[in-house]
Protein backbone atom coordinates (compact mmCIF):
# COMPACT_ATOMS: atom_id res chain seq x y z
CA UNK A 1 0.00 0.00 0.00
CA UNK A 2 2.88 2.40 0.71
CA UNK A 3 4.30 2.12 -2.82
CA UNK A 4 0.94 2.96 -4.41
CA UNK A 5 0.61 6.03 -2.22
CA UNK A 6 4.03 7.28 -3.37
CA UNK A 7 3.19 6.60 -7.03
CA UNK A 8 -0.21 8.31 -6.67
CA UNK A 9 1.36 11.32 -4.92
CA UNK A 10 4.06 11.61 -7.60
CA UNK A 11 1.48 11.37 -10.40
CA UNK A 12 -0.70 14.02 -8.72
CA UNK A 13 2.25 16.41 -8.37
CA UNK A 14 3.26 15.92 -12.01
CA UNK A 15 -0.34 16.46 -13.14
CA UNK A 16 -0.70 19.65 -11.08
CA UNK A 17 2.60 21.03 -12.41
CA UNK A 18 1.59 20.24 -16.00
CA UNK A 19 -1.80 21.93 -15.51
CA UNK A 20 -0.12 24.98 -13.98
CA UNK A 21 2.31 25.33 -16.89
CA UNK A 22 -0.50 24.84 -19.40
CA UNK A 23 -2.54 27.58 -17.70
CA UNK A 24 0.44 29.97 -17.72
CA UNK A 25 1.07 29.20 -21.38
CA UNK A 26 -2.55 29.94 -22.31
CA UNK A 27 -2.62 33.19 -20.31
CA UNK A 28 0.62 34.50 -21.85
CA UNK A 29 -0.40 33.38 -25.33
CA UNK A 30 -3.68 35.26 -25.03
CA UNK A 31 -1.90 38.32 -23.66
CA UNK A 32 0.63 38.32 -26.53
CA UNK A 33 -2.16 37.92 -29.09
CA UNK A 34 -4.06 40.87 -27.65
CA UNK A 35 -0.86 42.97 -27.52
CA UNK A 36 -0.12 42.24 -31.16
CA UNK A 37 -3.56 43.57 -32.06
CA UNK A 38 -3.22 46.70 -29.87
CA UNK A 39 -2.32 50.14 -31.12
CA UNK A 40 -1.26 53.37 -29.42
CA UNK A 41 -4.33 55.02 -27.90
CA UNK A 42 -5.10 58.31 -26.11
CA UNK A 43 -4.58 58.40 -22.35
CA UNK A 44 -5.41 61.72 -20.70
CA UNK A 45 -3.22 64.36 -22.36
CA UNK A 46 -0.85 61.72 -23.74
CA UNK A 47 -0.69 58.53 -25.74
CA UNK A 48 -0.36 55.09 -24.12
CA UNK A 49 1.94 52.62 -25.86
CA UNK A 50 0.64 49.09 -25.13
CA UNK A 51 3.36 46.91 -23.56
CA UNK A 52 3.45 43.27 -22.51
CA UNK A 53 6.58 43.73 -20.38
CA UNK A 54 9.09 46.37 -19.35
CA UNK A 55 12.71 46.18 -18.22
CA UNK A 56 15.22 48.46 -16.48
CA UNK A 57 18.80 47.94 -17.52
CA UNK A 58 22.09 49.61 -18.27
CA UNK A 59 22.77 51.88 -21.23
CA UNK A 60 24.20 49.96 -24.15
CA UNK A 61 23.37 46.56 -22.64
CA UNK A 62 19.61 46.29 -23.08
CA UNK A 63 19.39 42.48 -22.79
CA UNK A 64 20.71 42.56 -19.22
CA UNK A 65 18.26 44.09 -16.79
CA UNK A 66 18.07 44.53 -13.06
CA UNK A 67 14.29 44.68 -12.94
CA UNK A 68 11.37 43.60 -15.06
CA UNK A 69 7.60 43.62 -14.87
CA UNK A 70 4.78 42.18 -16.88
CA UNK A 71 2.10 43.13 -14.35
CA UNK A 72 1.45 46.71 -15.42
CA UNK A 73 4.28 48.04 -17.62
CA UNK A 74 3.76 51.62 -18.73
CA UNK A 75 4.98 53.86 -21.53
CA UNK A 76 2.97 57.07 -22.01
CA UNK A 77 4.03 59.81 -24.39
CA UNK A 78 2.85 63.16 -22.98
CA UNK A 79 3.23 66.50 -24.84
CA UNK A 80 6.29 67.58 -22.80
CA UNK A 81 7.58 64.39 -21.22
CA UNK A 82 7.62 60.61 -21.29
CA UNK A 83 6.24 58.48 -18.46
CA UNK A 84 7.55 54.95 -18.05
CA UNK A 85 7.20 52.31 -15.37
CA UNK A 86 8.80 48.98 -14.63
CA UNK A 87 8.56 48.94 -10.83
CA UNK A 88 8.11 52.64 -10.15
CA UNK A 89 6.92 55.43 -12.42
CA UNK A 90 9.52 57.80 -13.90
CA UNK A 91 8.70 61.01 -15.73
CA UNK A 92 11.42 62.55 -17.86
CA UNK A 93 11.36 65.40 -20.38
CA UNK A 94 12.08 64.39 -23.95
CA UNK A 95 15.35 66.36 -23.73
CA UNK A 96 16.58 63.87 -21.07
CA UNK A 97 16.38 60.99 -23.55
CA UNK A 98 19.87 60.55 -25.01
CA UNK A 99 18.92 57.78 -27.44
CA UNK A 100 15.95 55.74 -28.63
CA UNK A 101 16.85 52.25 -29.78
CA UNK A 102 14.92 49.30 -31.21
CA UNK A 103 15.66 45.67 -30.40
CA UNK A 104 13.90 42.69 -31.92
CA UNK A 105 14.08 38.97 -31.26
CA UNK A 106 11.56 36.15 -31.54
CA UNK A 107 8.32 37.40 -29.95
CA UNK A 108 9.74 40.72 -28.76
CA UNK A 109 9.78 44.20 -30.24
CA UNK A 110 11.48 46.46 -27.70
CA UNK A 111 11.52 50.24 -27.65
CA UNK A 112 14.61 51.16 -25.62
CA UNK A 113 14.99 54.59 -24.01
CA UNK A 114 18.39 55.67 -22.69
CA UNK A 115 18.54 58.71 -20.40
CA UNK A 116 21.27 61.37 -20.37
CA UNK A 117 21.08 61.88 -16.60
CA UNK A 118 21.25 58.20 -15.68
CA UNK A 119 23.15 54.99 -16.41
CA UNK A 120 19.85 53.18 -16.69
CA UNK A 121 17.66 52.42 -19.67
CA UNK A 122 14.01 51.52 -20.09
CA UNK A 123 12.97 48.79 -22.52
CA UNK A 124 9.30 48.24 -23.31
CA UNK A 125 8.20 45.16 -25.22
CA UNK A 126 5.32 46.03 -27.54
CA UNK A 127 5.22 42.49 -29.05
CA UNK A 128 4.27 44.28 -32.25
CA UNK A 129 6.57 45.80 -34.88
CA UNK A 130 3.93 48.28 -36.09
CA UNK A 131 3.33 49.63 -32.58
CA UNK A 132 7.08 49.88 -31.93
CA UNK A 133 7.54 51.78 -35.22
CA UNK A 134 4.69 54.14 -34.33
CA UNK A 135 6.12 54.81 -30.84
CA UNK A 136 9.62 55.43 -32.20
CA UNK A 137 8.23 57.75 -34.87
CA UNK A 138 6.40 59.78 -32.23
CA UNK A 139 9.53 59.93 -30.06
CA UNK A 140 11.56 61.15 -33.07
CA UNK A 141 8.97 63.88 -33.72
CA UNK A 142 9.43 64.95 -30.10
CA UNK A 143 13.13 65.53 -30.77
CA UNK A 144 14.62 62.31 -29.38
CA UNK A 145 17.80 61.08 -31.10
CA UNK A 146 17.48 57.66 -32.75
CA UNK A 147 19.96 54.81 -33.02
CA UNK A 148 20.78 53.27 -36.40
CA UNK A 149 18.41 50.34 -35.66
CA UNK A 150 15.54 52.68 -34.77
CA UNK A 151 16.18 54.81 -37.88
CA UNK A 152 16.28 51.64 -39.99
CA UNK A 153 12.91 50.55 -38.57
CA UNK A 154 11.39 53.89 -39.58
CA UNK A 155 12.99 53.83 -43.02
CA UNK A 156 12.13 50.25 -43.88
N, C-alpha and C positions, 0 to 999 in steps of 0.2 A: 504494500500500500504506500510506503514511503517513496518509492521510485516513481510511481504514477503522480504523486503530488508534486514532485520536483519537475517532472515533464510537463504537467498541466500548468504549473506556475511559469515555467520558461516559455511555453507556448503563448500564454496570456500576455506576458511582458513583450514578446516579439510582436504579437498582434496589436497591442496598444501603441507600441512605437511606430509600427507601420501605418496605423491609422492616423497618428499624430503627424507624421511626415506627409502623408497624402493630403491631410487637411491644410497644412502649411503650403504645400505646393499649389493646391487649388486657390487658396486665398491670394498668394503672390501672383499667380498666373492671371487671375481676374483683375488684380490691381494694375499689373503691367498692361493688360489689354485696355483697361479704361484710360490709363495714362497715355497710351499711344493714340487714342482717339481725342484726347483733350487738346485744347488750344488756349492761348493766352487770353484771359478775360478780365474785364474791369473789376477793381477791388477798391472801393472808396475813391480817393483821388489818383490812384495808381493802377498798375496792371499786374495781376498775379500770374506768374509763370508756374504751371503745374509741374510738380516734382514727385518722384517716387522715393527718392532718398537724397540726403545731403551729407557732405563730408567737410571737416576742417582739416587742413594739412599745411605743409610748408610750401612756400613759393618754389616753383620749379620742380617739385616732386609731388605731383598731384595724386599719384596712386598710393602714396603712403599718407595715412591720416591718423590723427590722434583722437578724433571723435567722429561719430556718424549717427544718423538718425533716419529712420523710415517711418516714424510715428506721425510727425507733422512738420516735414521740411518746408521751408518758406523761402521764396524769392519774389519780392514785389518791387516793381520799378515805379517809383514815385517821380513827380516832375523834377524835384531837386536832389533826390537821393535814392539810394538803393537800400532795401531792407532784406536781410537774409538771416535765416535761423537754422542752426543744426541743433544745438542744445539751448543756447540763449540767443535772443534777437540782437542783431547788430544793425545800426543805421549809419551809413557812410555816404557823404556827398560823392557824386560821380567823379569829381576831381581827385578823390582819394584812391580811385581804382587805377593802379599802374599798368595793368594788362588784363585783357579778356582773352581766354584761351578756349579751345574746343578739344575735347578728348572723346574718342569713340572706340568701343570694343563691343563684343557680342552682347547685345541687350542693353547697352548703356550709351547714352548720348549726353555727355557732361559739359555744362557751361562752367568754366573755371574763372573765378574772379581773384586777382591778386591785388593786395592793397599796399600803397606806398608807405603808410605809416605803421606797417606790421610785417612780421615774417610769416604770417599765416595767409592761407588762401581758403576760399570757399568753392566747393564743387557741388553743383546741383545736377542730379540725373533726371533729365526730362523723359528718357526712354523713347524719345521721338525726335528724329532729325529735323523735321519741319518746325517743331516748337523751339528746338535749340537754335536753329537758323533765325527764326523770328526774334527770339530774345537777344541774340548777339547783334542782329541788325538794329534793334531798338537801343542797345547799349552803345553801339557805334554812333548812332544819331545823337546820343547824349554826350558825345565827346570822349568816350573811353577808347584808349589805344587797343588795337587788336593784334594778336599774334599771327604768324603766318598761317597756322592751321585754321584759325577763326576767319581770316580774310579769304582763305581758300574755300571754306564752307559757303561764304556769302557769294563768292564769284562763281562757284560751280554748282 
